[in-house]
Amino acid sequence: MLKMALFFLVISIIAGLFGFGGISSAAAGMAKILFFIAIVLFVVFLVIALLAGRSLTR
């Protein structure tokens, strides 16, 4: 998912350089959404892993 966010970020930068403002802002918005989804998933899986590790040690 972070690869897709990076892809949309690069598309946004390239579109911005060529003057395509609408495409640039849309790609930047998609990159931002995908980045935050990836961060939320990371935190959720981190908590699950910590809880699973704690239950194995008991």
N, C-alpha and C positions, 0 to 999 in steps of 0.2 A: 504494500500500500504506500509505503514511503517512496518507492520508485515511481509510482504514478504521480504522487505529489511533486516530486522533483521534475518529472516530465512536464507537468502542467506549468510549473514555475519557469522552466526553460522556454516553453512555448509562449508564455506571457511576456518574458523579457524580449524574445525575438520579435513578437508581434508589436510590442511597444516601440522597439527600435525602428520598425518599418512604418509606424504611424497608424496601426490598426488598434485604436483605443478600445473599442467594444470587445473585440476578441481578447485583447490583453487583460482587460478587467475581468472578463468571464473566466479565463484560464487562471488568473490569480485567485479568484474566488474559489474555484474548484481545488486548487492547490491548498488553500487555507483550510477548507472543509476536510479534505483527505488527511492533512497533517493533524488536525485536532482529533479526528476519528482514530488515527493511529496512536496518538498519545493516550486517549481514553482506553483503547484496547490493551495497550502496554500496561497501564496501571491496573486494569481488571485482571489480566493474566498474572501480574506480579503478586497481587493480593491472593489469588487462587493458589499460586505456587508456594507462597509463604504459609498459607493455611494447610496445604497438603504436606509440606515438609514438617510442620509442627505436629500434625497428626501421626506421622510416621515415627517420630522420636518418642512418642508416649507409649 
